Amino acid sequence: MLRRSAVVPALASLPLLLGAVACAPADEEPTTAADAGSDAGSEEPAAEVDPATCVTDDMLEEPGTLTVGTDSPAYEPWFADNDPTNGEGYESAVAYAVAERLGFSEDEVEWVRVPFNTSYAPGAKDFDFDINQISITPKRAEVVDFSQGYYQAAQAVVALEGTAGAEATSLEDLADLRLGAQTGTTSLTAIRDIVDPQVEPAVFEDTNAAKQALANDQVDAVLADLPTAFYISAVEIPGSTIVGQFQPETGEQEEFGMLFEKGSELVTCVDAAMTAMEADGELADIEQEWLSDVVGVPELQ
């Protein structure tokens, strides 16, 4: 049965615990959704699909409900107040805007917890899509599907003011430092493959541990995606600064995409919703509202 109802952004309730800040975890080089092949389940271009009449119950984990996954804690600035259900924060707002375009009402959206490192594992999923700063990569796209990208991410370097880390002005300078990042992230991959430091990077279970190591002078700098780095510097580590930013691959943009079970026909519908959001400016408006501070950071070459 086709879903046709008009909606407002959903605010379903699911309590989650507040904690560390995510940093775009990944395990291999990034690519775009087009490169990864995110057109599962449809031969019709997303731009030609009407998202409001696209979704059928057999596409969904639970008929009549859009089940959206993300990890817990849910991090700023991607989610506000550690609550994905409030529609605040960039990814929460994007998820609800997509849900509205697909015809889901406020009480037809349900959030579930999906640990980051299991989200892109092979096999069946208990969500319709996951949104959690997940980088689109060819390796992941072998076992899961992605929407088109909803955010292009740069890597950023955070260090304490007045330290050796804060004085870095180039990637070459970073190579002389003690660096750290969360395990399984594009930040860690960028340290190893782009910076190639003289000292083996410190690997942390989560970003809280990375931040603590920086505060304790166990590392000179930590890497995270740029919006997350802004939150770390502004809120979580007093006296820290963003040293600079760089793209993980030279000349290539890293993108975050919504993640689906391999073969999900819902990808086409979500891509149609995203295409419409880009065309009428809604996606840009959401980015301006929640990520407007992510400007003016020096480029590290």
C-alpha positions as a printed NumPy array, in Angstrom:
array([[  0.   ,   0.   ,   0.   ],
       [  1.411,   3.387,  -0.997],
       [  2.046,   6.004,   1.678],
       [  0.597,   9.414,   0.753],
       [  0.042,  11.294,   4.023],
       [  1.296,  14.862,   4.491],
       [  3.407,  15.376,   7.598],
       [  5.38 ,  17.637,   9.892],
       [  8.887,  16.727,  11.16 ],
       [  8.633,  13.782,  13.525],
       [  9.585,  13.997,  17.19 ],
       [  9.231,  10.388,  18.375],
       [ 10.75 ,   9.716,  21.789],
       [ 13.681,   7.459,  22.64 ],
       [ 16.031,   8.311,  25.537],
       [ 19.766,   7.978,  24.856],
       [ 22.854,   8.56 ,  27.009],
       [ 25.059,  11.643,  26.514],
       [ 28.734,  11.054,  25.87 ],
       [ 31.515,  11.446,  23.359],
       [ 31.523,  13.188,  20.018],
       [ 31.571,  11.068,  16.853],
       [ 34.198,  11.561,  14.19 ],
       [ 33.04 ,  10.071,  10.903],
       [ 34.223,   6.518,  11.464],
       [ 35.433,   4.555,   8.444],
       [ 37.912,   1.846,   7.628],
       [ 39.051,   2.598,   4.106],
       [ 39.312,   5.391,   1.578],
       [ 36.171,   7.456,   1.01 ],
       [ 34.246,   7.904,  -2.184],
       [ 30.917,   9.278,  -3.313],
       [ 27.568,   7.545,  -3.361],
       [ 27.706,   7.393,  -7.124],
       [ 31.097,   5.687,  -7.027],
       [ 29.857,   3.249,  -4.392],
       [ 26.784,   2.33 ,  -6.415],
       [ 23.883,   3.423,  -4.213],
       [ 21.033,   2.76 ,  -6.649],
       [ 19.961,  -0.554,  -5.118],
       [ 16.482,  -1.746,  -5.828],
       [ 15.535,   0.526,  -8.726],
       [ 16.3  ,   1.14 , -12.384],
       [ 14.519,   4.511, -12.353],
       [ 16.64 ,   7.597, -11.597],
       [ 15.902,   9.074,  -8.18 ],
       [ 15.131,  12.485,  -9.707],
       [ 12.173,  10.97 , -11.596],
       [ 10.636,   9.36 ,  -8.519],
       [  7.988,  11.08 ,  -6.409],
       [  9.142,  10.449,  -2.82 ],
       [  5.647,  11.069,  -1.444],
       [  4.28 ,   8.022,  -3.308],
       [  7.418,   5.9  ,  -3.496],
       [  7.445,   3.959,  -0.219],
       [  5.463,   0.75 ,   0.202],
       [  5.142,  -1.244,   3.407],
       [  7.152,  -4.153,   2.027],
       [ 10.204,  -1.861,   1.883],
       [ 10.044,  -1.195,   5.641],
       [ 11.355,  -2.979,   8.705],
       [  7.953,  -2.403,  10.301],
       [  4.942,  -1.594,   8.094],
       [  3.685,   1.925,   8.622],
       [  6.819,   3.043,  10.483],
       [ 10.107,   4.55 ,   9.34 ],
       [ 12.783,   3.038,  11.579],
       [ 15.909,   5.202,  11.778],
       [ 19.141,   4.085,  13.423],
       [ 21.973,   5.995,  15.056],
       [ 24.472,   5.327,  17.815],
       [ 24.217,   6.245,  21.488],
       [ 25.476,   8.672,  22.678],
       [ 24.191,  10.942,  19.913],
       [ 26.742,  13.688,  19.389],
       [ 26.684,  17.448,  18.816],
       [ 26.371,  19.101,  16.332],
       [ 24.784,  16.151,  14.546],
       [ 22.157,  15.746,  17.292],
       [ 21.168,  18.167,  20.044],
       [ 20.902,  17.307,  23.745],
       [ 21.776,  13.664,  22.986],
       [ 18.217,  13.197,  21.715],
       [ 17.756,  12.189,  18.044],
       [ 13.993,  12.398,  18.447],
       [ 13.832,  16.178,  18.952],
       [ 14.545,  17.092,  15.329],
       [ 17.485,  19.28 ,  16.355],
       [ 21.067,  18.922,  15.176],
       [ 22.058,  18.447,  11.55 ],
       [ 21.496,  14.714,  11.144],
       [ 18.306,  14.636,  13.181],
       [ 16.899,  17.496,  11.126],
       [ 17.914,  15.819,   7.862],
       [ 16.358,  12.513,   8.926],
       [ 13.046,  14.144,   9.783],
       [ 13.037,  16.21 ,   6.595],
       [ 13.517,  13.028,   4.585],
       [ 10.776,  11.298,   6.589],
       [  8.398,  14.149,   5.821],
       [  9.178,  13.986,   2.116],
       [  8.457,  10.245,   2.205],
       [  5.059,  10.812,   3.818],
       [  5.716,   9.783,   7.414],
       [  3.995,  11.622,  10.228],
       [  5.445,  12.514,  13.602],
       [  4.337,   9.316,  15.278],
       [  5.451,   7.128,  12.377],
       [  9.198,   7.617,  12.959],
       [ 11.017,   5.399,  15.447],
       [ 14.681,   5.65 ,  16.441],
       [ 16.776,   2.61 ,  17.343],
       [ 20.312,   2.353,  18.682],
       [ 22.875,   1.011,  16.219],
       [ 26.51 ,   0.788,  17.412],
       [ 28.642,   2.531,  14.828],
       [ 31.054,  -0.286,  14.079],
       [ 28.217,  -2.758,  13.47 ],
       [ 26.175,  -0.48 ,  11.217],
       [ 28.133,  -1.295,   8.077],
       [ 28.646,  -4.994,   8.839],
       [ 27.149,  -7.472,   6.344],
       [ 23.709,  -8.948,   6.933],
       [ 20.143,  -8.071,   7.79 ],
       [ 19.396,  -4.751,   9.517],
       [ 16.792,  -3.853,  12.135],
       [ 16.428,  -0.319,  10.726],
       [ 15.3  ,   1.206,   7.453],
       [ 18.289,   3.526,   7.306],
       [ 21.076,   4.581,   9.656],
       [ 22.367,   8.155,   9.87 ],
       [ 25.543,   8.534,  11.924],
       [ 28.358,  10.298,  10.052],
       [ 29.022,   7.136,   8.077],
       [ 31.461,   7.704,   5.236],
       [ 30.535,   6.267,   1.841],
       [ 33.275,   3.863,   0.749],
       [ 33.575,   1.172,  -1.938],
       [ 34.424,  -1.501,   0.625],
       [ 31.327,  -0.81 ,   2.699],
       [ 29.184,  -0.566,  -0.423],
       [ 29.991,  -4.207,  -1.14 ],
       [ 27.792,  -5.284,   1.781],
       [ 25.456,  -2.322,   2.462],
       [ 23.832,   0.376,   0.349],
       [ 24.133,   4.151,   0.715],
       [ 21.99 ,   7.11 ,  -0.175],
       [ 23.516,   9.955,  -2.088],
       [ 25.723,  12.06 ,   0.158],
       [ 24.129,  14.543,   2.532],
       [ 27.333,  16.17 ,   3.809],
       [ 30.892,  16.594,   2.534],
       [ 33.328,  16.2  ,   5.392],
       [ 36.866,  17.468,   5.925],
       [ 39.227,  16.218,   8.6  ],
       [ 40.269,  18.704,  11.298],
       [ 43.092,  18.813,  13.812],
       [ 42.46 ,  19.835,  17.433],
       [ 45.304,  20.737,  19.808],
       [ 45.752,  22.614,  23.068],
       [ 46.675,  26.271,  22.696],
       [ 50.357,  27.   ,  23.258],
       [ 51.51 ,  23.448,  22.504],
       [ 53.51 ,  21.971,  19.635],
       [ 50.3  ,  20.679,  18.101],
       [ 48.822,  24.174,  17.888],
       [ 51.852,  25.442,  15.969],
       [ 51.41 ,  23.074,  13.03 ],
       [ 50.75 ,  24.819,   9.725],
       [ 51.094,  21.919,   7.274],
       [ 50.645,  18.166,   6.928],
       [ 54.419,  17.889,   7.132],
       [ 54.319,  19.551,  10.554],
       [ 51.727,  17.023,  11.699],
       [ 54.032,  14.162,  10.797],
       [ 56.352,  15.155,  13.662],
       [ 53.557,  15.04 ,  16.274],
       [ 51.919,  12.432,  18.48 ],
       [ 48.482,  12.078,  16.904],
       [ 45.38 ,  10.144,  17.897],
       [ 41.869,   9.296,  16.71 ],
       [ 38.989,   6.931,  17.356],
       [ 39.322,   3.374,  16.129],
       [ 37.618,   2.525,  12.848],
       [ 37.328,   6.147,  11.724],
       [ 38.294,   8.052,   8.604],
       [ 40.233,  10.284,  10.978],
       [ 42.498,   7.384,  11.912],
       [ 42.797,   6.374,   8.262],
       [ 43.745,   9.949,   7.354],
       [ 46.494,   9.986,   9.986],
       [ 48.021,   6.777,   8.661],
       [ 47.559,   7.31 ,   4.929],
       [ 47.747,  11.089,   4.485],
       [ 49.841,  12.402,   7.381],
       [ 52.016,   9.273,   7.799],
       [ 53.469,  10.379,  11.172],
       [ 56.838,   9.275,  12.493],
       [ 55.173,   7.947,  15.652],
       [ 52.429,   5.321,  15.409],
       [ 49.116,   7.074,  16.115],
       [ 47.264,   6.473,  19.352],
       [ 44.023,   4.563,  18.785],
       [ 41.082,   5.207,  21.094],
       [ 37.895,   3.257,  21.687],
       [ 35.85 ,   6.437,  21.472],
       [ 36.338,  10.164,  21.138],
       [ 35.977,  10.731,  24.878],
       [ 39.183,   8.738,  25.373],
       [ 40.899,  10.717,  22.613],
       [ 39.91 ,  14.009,  24.231],
       [ 41.161,  12.82 ,  27.622],
       [ 44.513,  11.831,  26.125],
       [ 44.861,  15.296,  24.613],
       [ 44.05 ,  16.951,  27.925],
       [ 46.605,  14.687,  29.682],
       [ 49.396,  15.477,  27.164],
       [ 49.477,  11.881,  25.936],
       [ 49.027,  13.136,  22.377],
       [ 49.806,  16.46 ,  20.711],
       [ 46.634,  16.554,  18.623],
       [ 43.521,  14.553,  17.788],
       [ 41.684,  14.325,  14.492],
       [ 37.922,  14.433,  13.904],
       [ 35.53 ,  15.569,  11.206],
       [ 35.345,  19.362,  11.082],
       [ 31.913,  19.971,  12.675],
       [ 32.786,  17.59 ,  15.499],
       [ 36.13 ,  19.336,  15.973],
       [ 34.297,  22.64 ,  16.416],
       [ 32.188,  21.138,  19.18 ],
       [ 35.211,  19.544,  20.884],
       [ 37.107,  22.832,  20.839],
       [ 34.204,  25.1  ,  21.794],
       [ 32.563,  22.962,  24.463],
       [ 34.464,  19.917,  25.602],
       [ 38.176,  20.816,  25.859],
       [ 38.799,  24.28 ,  27.334],
       [ 41.898,  25.927,  25.935],
       [ 41.925,  23.895,  22.735],
       [ 41.957,  25.185,  19.179],
       [ 41.32 ,  23.898,  15.66 ],
       [ 44.722,  23.942,  13.997],
       [ 43.479,  23.366,  10.466],
       [ 41.575,  21.116,   8.097],
       [ 42.3  ,  18.925,   5.08 ],
       [ 40.496,  16.55 ,   2.75 ],
       [ 41.176,  12.849,   3.425],
       [ 42.028,  12.233,  -0.227],
       [ 43.715,  14.788,  -2.436],
       [ 41.17 ,  16.343,  -4.756],
       [ 38.375,  14.056,  -3.549],
       [ 35.521,  14.938,  -1.218],
       [ 34.551,  12.566,   1.557],
       [ 30.787,  12.227,   1.931],
       [ 28.447,  10.975,   4.622],
       [ 25.499,   8.91 ,   3.419],
       [ 22.504,   7.193,   4.953],
       [ 23.148,   3.461,   5.234],
       [ 20.72 ,   0.69 ,   4.226],
       [ 20.599,  -3.081,   4.161],
       [ 22.078,  -4.335,   0.899],
       [ 19.423,  -4.405,  -1.807],
       [ 16.961,  -2.116,  -0.023],
       [ 14.441,  -0.621,  -2.441],
       [ 14.057,   2.283,  -0.021],
       [ 17.328,   3.8  ,  -1.283],
       [ 15.637,   5.089,  -4.431],
       [ 12.897,   6.774,  -2.402],
       [ 15.344,   8.423,  -0.014],
       [ 17.506,   9.613,  -2.897],
       [ 14.414,  11.139,  -4.497],
       [ 13.669,  12.959,  -1.24 ],
       [ 17.276,  14.169,  -1.003],
       [ 17.234,  15.351,  -4.61 ],
       [ 14.11 ,  17.39 ,  -3.913],
       [ 15.652,  18.828,  -0.725],
       [ 18.728,  19.927,  -2.661],
       [ 16.656,  21.408,  -5.474],
       [ 14.467,  23.59 ,  -3.258],
       [ 17.243,  24.554,  -0.826],
       [ 15.983,  22.72 ,   2.262],
       [ 19.205,  20.739,   2.715],
       [ 21.293,  23.902,   2.467],
       [ 19.017,  25.626,   4.98 ],
       [ 19.464,  22.769,   7.46 ],
       [ 23.235,  22.899,   7.026],
       [ 23.238,  26.658,   7.544],
       [ 21.199,  26.31 ,  10.733],
       [ 23.256,  23.589,  12.379],
       [ 26.725,  23.727,  10.78 ],
       [ 27.141,  27.418,   9.927],
       [ 30.204,  27.791,  12.166],
       [ 32.209,  25.34 ,  10.068],
       [ 33.95 ,  28.026,   8.027],
       [ 37.224,  29.885,   7.961],
       [ 39.495,  27.081,   9.185],
       [ 42.959,  27.122,   7.561],
       [ 43.719,  24.443,   4.955],
       [ 46.679,  22.218,   5.773],
       [ 48.692,  21.312,   2.685]])
